[in-house]
């Protein structure tokens, strides 16, 4: 399992499961700790997850819309995932 695949699986669950598709940057960072629980080891630090999320946006793998910040948290809406 890679950090990118871990993020992608969680975003797919969000995209196909919830009607709002909203999430925060901190939700992506918290996947680092969930990975520790799921796989018994860290796949990367919260910073690694943030960098990979940014790469996924710039590479066109995911398309997100940035909403206004709330309490210093960036909120995103997932618009599409490249198959």
Secondary structure, 3 states (H helix, E strand, C coil): CCHHHHHHHHHHHHHHHCCCCEEEHHHHHHHHHHHHHHHCCCCCCHHHHHHHHHHHHHCCCEEEEECCCECCECEEEEEEECC
